[in-house]
Amino acid sequence: ADPAALHRRALALAGRALVVAASRADTAAAILSAERMDAHTAALHEPHLVSAH
């Protein structure tokens, strides 16, 4: 599978998790989701990270 596509999908899933965490006032889950979003966004902007396995 295309690593960039996987990062985009993971970013979208983390965004959904963030929405759920916020709706439940789950601070720990919201922080974790935001961190995952940051990590996948960074990976999409770093070509050497996207292609790394």
C-alpha positions in Angstrom: 0.0 0.0 0.0 1.0 3.6 -0.6 2.6 5.0 2.7 1.2 8.5 2.0 -2.3 7.1 1.6 -2.0 5.2 4.8 -0.9 8.3 6.6 -3.8 10.2 5.2 -6.2 7.5 6.3 -4.6 7.4 9.8 -4.8 11.2 10.0 -8.5 11.1 9.2 -9.1 8.3 11.8 -7.2 10.3 14.4 -9.4 13.3 13.6 -12.5 11.3 14.2 -11.1 10.0 17.4 -10.4 13.6 18.5 -14.0 14.5 17.8 -15.3 11.6 19.9 -12.9 12.3 22.7 -13.9 16.0 22.8 -17.6 15.1 22.8 -17.0 12.8 25.8 -14.7 15.3 27.6 -11.9 12.7 27.5 -8.9 14.9 27.8 -6.3 12.1 27.7 -7.8 10.6 24.5 -8.1 14.0 22.9 -4.4 14.7 23.6 -3.4 11.3 22.2 -5.5 11.8 19.1 -4.0 15.3 18.5 -0.5 13.9 18.9 -1.3 11.2 16.4 -2.7 13.8 14.0 0.5 15.8 14.4 2.7 12.8 13.7 0.8 11.8 10.6 0.8 15.4 9.3 4.5 15.6 9.8 5.0 12.3 8.0 3.1 13.5 5.0 5.3 16.6 4.8 8.6 14.6 5.2 9.2 12.5 2.1 11.8 10.3 3.8 9.4 9.5 6.6 6.5 8.6 4.2 8.7 6.1 2.4 10.4 4.6 5.4 9.4 1.1 6.5 
